[in-house]
Amino acid sequence: MAKPLIVGNWKMFGRCADLAEIGALAAGLGGAVQRIDAVICPPSVYIAAAAALARGGPIAVGAQDCSIEHANAARTGEVSAAMLAEAGARYCIVGHSERRANHGEEGAAVRAKAEAALAAGLIPVVCVGETRPEREAGRAVDAVRAQVREAVPETDLPLAIAYEPVWAIGGDRPPAAAEIAAVHAAVRALNGRARILYGGAVGPANAAEIFAIANVDGALVGRASLKAADFAAIILSHPAAG
Ligand code: PEP
């Protein structure tokens, strides 16, 4: 069984003072998580400070996005994967539905970002997920399969795929366990090596149930990763934490 991976995406929340949550999280986890990879992805300007705080502890630091450019380039406002790695990131989320919706990033661009992350030695977390109309039309599995084919690079390097139904993100109800299981099985059939995470409305109250679903290798967590107590409760509810 793959080592579970639980990633917190702070999005554009959390200021300098909130980096203290990383220390509180490490203290809350104690030695219980040697068998789980736990990651916090703060806004990119805080990655270096977060990595310094996390050094030597049980939490790794990740980025929420990277440029498709591998080398230095005239890309105003962008940050390369190599720069993120230099700042202390070890993971990089790519293709989050908010990037897809707000920045028009789709298959080829997401794949290029994942490849840039891999080239810089980062572990990409490639997000895929159906919209509500796709789910209601019975096309969730097909939509996710298409996104995986387009956006996930062929590689032997470590990589994670996060299944995040767009309609569940920021809401209070994940899909039914059987619905999550069906999508994860379809993703597993396409990619036998990647860790497959579930994301969307994961919290302390439902994490254990989600971690028990076949082919769920961990979680991508938004709101509930902002407070150390909630994120620690999610991580500690994984059977591998025991
Ligand atoms: C997310 O945005 O990736 C996410 C999973 O958000 P939330 O956990 O808040 O639903």
Boltz pocket constraint, residues with backbone or C-beta under 6 A from the ligand:
constraints:
  - pocket:
      binder: B
      contacts: [[A, 9], [A, 164], [A, 168], [A, 169], [A, 170], [A, 171], [A, 199], [A, 200], [A, 201], [A, 202], [A, 220], [A, 221], [A, 222], [A, 223], [A, 224]]
      max_distance: 6.0
